[in-house]
Amino acid sequence: MPRKTYVAAIQEALSEEMRRDPRVFLIGEDVRIGVFPSTRGLHAEFGDKRVIDTPISELAVAGAGIGAAVTGLRPIVDLMFGTFLYLAFDQIANQAGAMRYMYGGQTKTPLVFMVQNGAGSSAGHHHSQAVHQFFMNMPQIKVILPSTPYDGKGLLKSAIRDDNPVLFLHSLSLGGKRGQVPAEEYLIPIGAADVKRVGKDVTICAVGPTVYTALDAAESLATEGVDAEVIDLRSLSPWDKETVLESVAKTGRFVAVDESYPTCSAASEWAATVAQEAFHDLKAPVQRVNNKDVPMPFSPVLEKAVVPSQTDVIAAVRKTLD
């Protein structure tokens, strides 16, 4: 099976879906030249009508994508950085996620919002925030945050084929990450987690770049005789609570690792669900590992200090063991 970078896997997903379905098109800021490598080369193959550069107006671009979706097309709206979604918040929250409900199921909104999410590139607070937790709170909007090239490609293809709005988030820090990607066609269902490491002593739940933080922590803990299970949720809305609860029933301990701020984070939702639905399985209180509660610094050293670290995860696991 060929090994490819995360960026190459995303490029493949986009080009394959655009070849498969003429209704799929890409719209966004500088998508023709591909400021981010995931869209490079698409304009040369598909031309002006299917790879469309837009003005710098995120609200307008999101609205154009929604209008195209409800009239029968399947747009991919590339808004570059996750924080730019704030500028399109009204269109996403009030229109995209609610249209199918408000019109009694008479219309669909099959579109993908694709952005970079979170830290890892030292781009400062305006570009390096993780935004996934905001959109988990919106009905009918699916949220995906993969960690591997394999998962990224399979989930993006599923997102493009979905009849609901999907927020596809990927991290700049994972762009060069390599992994096996099958040459043949495959899809990954939205909402299905993946157990990246099997263990029996503690469940560590993570998503996106924090999956690697959790895996590194698990390997370090193994040298101390602690066998950690690491679950990569892959999808945040819907999220696979059944897999998490099954794991906690086995291990009796739970640590949630999430690159967002502590209040109302994704980790908060996972922790609350485990505390509520797996209370009698737990041998210790659940633990959360989040960003420090400060604006994201520009300094690479300070940025690294803000996001969850291997040391933070190990400390949280030790609390469950004590």
N, C-alpha and C positions, 0 to 999 in steps of 0.2 A: 504494500500500500504506500503511495507516495507521501512524502512529508512536505508540508507547505506552511508558509507563514499565515498568521491570522488574517492579515491584509489580503493576501492572495486568495484565501478561502472566501472572503467577502466579495472580492472582485468576481470570482467564479459564480457565486450565488446570484449576483446582480445580472451578469451577462447571460447565464443560463435561463433565468426567468424572463428576461426581456426577449430572448430568442423564442422561448416557448409560447409566450402570450403577448400578442401585439398591443394589448390594452395596457401593459405595464410600461411606465415611463418614469424618468428621473427628473426632478425639478429642485433647484436650490441655488445657493450662492457659490459661484465658481466651480460648478460641477463639470463643466466642459474641460477645463484644464486639470481638474482634480487636485485641489489644494491638499486634500487628504487622499492618499494613494488608492483608497478603496474604489474611487470612481474614475480613475485614470483609464484612458483607452476606450471608454464607452461611447464618447461622442464620435470618435473616428469610425466606429462600427455602426452606430444607430442614428447618427445625424441630428440636425437641429430640432426636429419635431419630437424626438423622444429623449433628448438630453438637453434640458432647457435651463440656461442661466437666468437668474432673477435679480432684481434690484435688492439692496440691503434693507428689506422690510419684512421681518419674520412673520408679523401678523398677516400681511398680505399674501405671503407665500403659503402659509398654512391654510388660509382661506381658499386660495386657488386650488390647493390639493384636495380640500374637503369638497369643493364644488365639482371638481373632476371626478371624485370618487362616487358621489351620489348620482352622477349622470352616466355612469357605466364604465369609467376607466379605473385603473388600479395604480395610482401614483405612489412613488417613493419620494418623500419630501426630505431632502438633506439640509438640515439647519446647522451643520457644523458642530458647534459646542452645545453641550447640554444646557448651559445657562442661557443660551439664546431662546430656549423654549419658554422662558419667562415672558419674553416679548410676544409670544404667540399664545399665551395662556388662555385668553378668552376664547379663541377659536377652538382650542383643544378641549377645554373643560366644558364650555357652554354649547358647543356645536358638535364637534366630531363624536364625542362620547355619548351624546344624548339624542342625536338625530333619529337613530333607528327606533328608540323608545318613543320619542315625541310623535313620530309619524306612524305609530302603531305597527311597526314591522314592514311598512310599505316601501322602505328604502334601505339600502345598505351603505356602509362607509368603509370600503376596502382600501385602506391606505396605510402606509408605513412612515412614521417619523423616525429618521435615522440621525443619531448624533453621537459625538464623543462624550463620555461621562467620567467624571472624577479626576483624581490626582495622578501623578506619575510623570508629567511633562514639565512641571514647574512653570506653568503658564499664568499663575496668579489667581486671585479670587474670582475675577470676572470670567475665567475659562476653566478652572480646575475643580469646581464644586461637583459633588455627586448629587443628582437631582431625582433619582429613581423613586425616593420615598414619597415625593409629592404626588406622583401620578399613580401610585398604588392605591391612593384614596379615591380614585375616580371610577365610578361604575362604567362598565363596557369598554374600558381602555386596557388592552393587554400590555404588559411590560416585560421585556426580555433583557437579560444581562448575562451573556455567555462568557466563558472563560477560556475556551480552547478553539482552535481553528475548526475542528470537526463540529463542535456544537454551534459555532457561529454560522457556518454555512448551512447546516441543516435547519436551524431555527429561523434564519433569515428567509429561506425559501418557504418555510411554513407561514411566516408572517406575511409575505407577499401574496400568498394564496388565501389568506384568511379574509372573511367578509366583514371584519370589525377593525377599528383603528388599533394599530399596534405601535408601541414605542420600542424601537430597537436601539439599545444602548451598547456602545463598546468603548473600551478604554484605550487611550493612546499608549498606555504603558504595555499593552498586550499586542500592539501592531506587529512586532517582529517575532512574537512567540510562535514556535514551530510545533507541528503535531501531524499525526496521520489523518489524511483526508481521502476517502475513497474516490476513485475515478468514476464509479457508477453513480446513478441517481439515488439520492436518499433524502428523507425528511425526518426531522425530530419533532414530535408533538409538543405544542406549547403547553406548559403546565406540568411537565414531567421532570422530576429531579434525577440526578445521577449520583450514585455513591462512588466517589472517587477513591476512597480508601476504606476498607472494611476493618472494623474494630469492635471491641466488646466492653471497654471501660468508660467511655465518654463519647457523646455525639457532638461534633462540631459542625455547625451549619454556616455556610458562606455562599457568596455569589460574586461573579466577576473576578477582579484581581485578588480579592481577599481569599479566594479558594487556594491560591498558591501560598499565601501567608499561613493558612490553616494546615496545608499539607506539610510545609516546612516545620511548623510547630509539632505536628503529629510525629514526624520523623525524629525530632529531638526528644520528644516525650518517650518514644519507644526505647531509647537508650536508658531510660529510668524505669522501664518495665510497665509503662502506661500505654495501653493499646487503644488509640483513638480512631473513631469512625468519622470520616469527613464526607459531608453531603454537599454537593454543588446543586443549588436549587435551579439554576439556569433561567427559570422564569419567576418573576416576582408577583405577577398578577395575570392569571391565577398562579398560586404557588402550591407545591405538592406537600401538603401537611401530612398526608397519609404516610409517605415515606419517612418523614421526620418522626412522627409519632411511633411508627414501627421500630425505628432505631432506638428511640428513647426507652421504649418498653424493654429493649434488650440491655441497654447500657445503664439506665437509671440516672444519667447525668447529661446536662445540655448546656452548650456554650454557643451563642449566636455572634457571628463576626460580620460586621457590616460597615462599609465605607460611607456612612452618613452621620449626621449629628445625633446625639443621644435621644433628644426629645422627638417622639413620634417617628423614629427610624424604622427601617425594615426589621432590624433586630428586635425592636420593641414588639412588633406584631408576632414574630416567631416565638419570642419568649413568653408573651401573654398567652398564646395558643397552647404552648406546651404546659405552662403552669395551670391552665384551665382544664385541658383535656387529658393530660398525662400526670396529674397530681399524685396519684397513688403509685405510679411507677418511679417517681423521682426519689433518689437517695440524698439529694442535696438541692439547695436553691439554684434556679437557673442563673446563668451569668451572661452579660452582654459586653461585647467589645466594639466600641465605636470610635469615630473621629473625636479628637479633642474639640471642645465646644468654643472654637474660635474661628474667625474668617481664615480662609485658606491662604497661607503665606506664599510669597513668590520665591523665597529662598529655598533651594533644594534641600538643605539641611533641616530647615524648619518644616517644610512640607512633609518630609519623612517622619518628623516627630509628631505630626498631627494625625496621620492615618494609622489604622491598626497595624501593629507590628507583631512579629513572631513572639517577642518577649511578652507583649500584652496578652496574647492568646494563651501562652504557657501559664502565665500568672492566673488567668481566669480558670483554666482547667485545674490547676492546683487548688483553687478555692473549692471547687466541687469535690475534690478528693479529700480535703480536710474536713 
